Amino acid sequence: MTAREKPHQNWAGLFNISFGFFGIQIGFALQNANMSRVFQSLGSAIDDLPALWVAAPLTGLLVQPIIGHLSDRTWLGRLGRRRPYFLLGAVLAALSLVLMPLSEMLVMAAVLLWVLDASLNISMEPFRAFVGDMLRKDQHTAGYAVQTAFIGAGAVVGSIVPWAMTEMGVANVAADGGIPDTVRYSFWLGGAALFLAVLWTVLTTREYSPEEMAGFGEAGLEANGSQPIRALASKAYTSCALWIAAGAAVILAVMAFGLEKEVYLLGGLLVAYGFLSAIAISMAKQGNTTGMLTSIVGDFSGMPEVMKRLAVVQFFSWSALFIMWINTTPVVTQYVFGSTDTASAAYNDGANWVGWLFATYNGVAAIAALTLLPLLARKLGKGMTHVIGLLCGALGFAGFFFIRDANALLVAEIGIGIAWASILAMPYAILASSLPRSKLGIYMGLFNVFIVVPQLLVATVMGSIMKAFFPTEPIWTMAFAAATLAIAALAMLRVRVPGEAA
């Protein structure tokens, strides 16, 4: 029987499919623009910020592959395959946003960041696969462009709310030096917006059933799900030993060279993955083809070639982004507003200006996703479009290293916004057209590993580098960000996009 095509989605359909991401990104924007401020307000020193931020990428590393694996295998009738996870994550994230500004101790804020990021990842991961589930291949670029536009719009809203609260007369400096009311009320409004936006997508979309997907020629897991596990069963344990040895070497290096203690986490993760891989290989050799561990490790080791090359690009791209999220507040407040005192008006004015900077790059991303990127992709292809986007971001970060005027920094954010739009759209459009439909959830979850690992490296290794060479000069982090985006652009030249000229 000839497979039939999925129905073409109009703009209303594209809107409903991705609107939930608007709320999710409000949550991420509030987190990214304000958590360093929250931590510093509760007594954290600037050197401790990377360690506190480790929670965010670590939860993504653990949660996204698991949620991807589960959502590929879920079907709850009218509630569907991906939407149950949208809803669960939204409820938990909204509660975390309500509780976060009530923190009175640093440890409470750090724990809530962990819970918040886990919840946002539970909602976010299936949204990437949802676009691939719902759209034909010729609409993938449009689908991820609309999703990126909502990400940008949500981030704009989340980033400027504290500033808007200040303009409305809400106190921007807490009398006791704690979390200001502007941040407190912003988090509460963000929690409500996140939940309602995700609920909109849940209520206005209907997922295709397994029978309908089969009719579209997109085979279920039973047709092709065991191949990576069979390949895993043929593997030796050598690679496992190498992972464990690499982790042990990192741990010994921390002890020998006095590196930041957070680097222990990196070594521990390498050792843990080595042991988990050994267990998965052993289970596969024994014929266990249904376990979550064997499935995830098997799919990870059997990634398609285009995904492996894109993974290198993602690694360097997200290294730069995480540097920006951790360090923009200390850089702007110290170099542009001239204050490192978290209780001062100058510091808090600078922190509010960071919200405007983040709003600018996200606003640019929303516009670029719907206009510039589709135009470039039609003329130059998705691959070269991504190269150009990444180079624009490198120029933007380089501008931070030289610019000392608050308004002029907005120009640098234009380049970063173009890069951000491309990072959010192009790799996923390439992957969605290249991966087996029945494994979109797990592969999108595993692709997140190459977003999370560089964040962990930034949060651990970067702290050691800065403490050793630039202990009171956080501006150098922006030079690192510019360099890593330039490397990402070079790596993108090695990616061969299916259907595009080499």
HELIX and SHEET records of a PDB file:
HELIX    1   1 TRP A   11  SER A   41  1                                  31    
HELIX    2   2 ILE A   46  ASP A   48  5                                   3    
HELIX    3   3 LEU A   49  TRP A   53  1                                   5    
HELIX    4   4 ALA A   55  ASP A   72  1                                  18    
HELIX    5   5 GLY A   77  LEU A   79  5                                   3    
HELIX    6   6 ARG A   83  LEU A   99  1                                  17    
HELIX    7   7 MET A  100  LEU A  102  5                                   3    
HELIX    8   8 LEU A  106  MET A  134  1                                  29    
HELIX    9   9 LYS A  137  GLN A  139  5                                   3    
HELIX   10  10 HIS A  140  GLU A  167  1                                  28    
HELIX   11  11 ASP A  181  THR A  204  1                                  24    
HELIX   12  12 PRO A  210  GLY A  215  1                                   6    
HELIX   13  13 LEU A  221  ASN A  224  1                                   4    
HELIX   14  14 GLN A  227  ALA A  233  1                                   7    
HELIX   15  15 THR A  238  PHE A  257  1                                  20    
HELIX   16  16 VAL A  263  LYS A  285  1                                  23    
HELIX   17  17 MET A  292  SER A  301  1                                  10    
HELIX   18  18 GLU A  305  VAL A  331  1                                  27    
HELIX   19  19 VAL A  332  VAL A  336  3                                   5    
HELIX   20  20 ALA A  345  LEU A  370  1                                  26    
HELIX   21  21 LEU A  372  LEU A  380  1                                   9    
HELIX   22  22 LYS A  382  PHE A  402  1                                  21    
HELIX   23  23 LEU A  409  ALA A  432  1                                  24    
HELIX   24  24 ARG A  437  LYS A  439  5                                   3    
HELIX   25  25 LEU A  440  PHE A  447  1                                   8    
HELIX   26  26 VAL A  449  LEU A  457  1                                   9    
HELIX   27  27 VAL A  458  MET A  462  3                                   5    
HELIX   28  28 GLY A  463  PHE A  469  1                                   7    
HELIX   29  29 TRP A  476  MET A  492  1                                  17    
END                                                                             
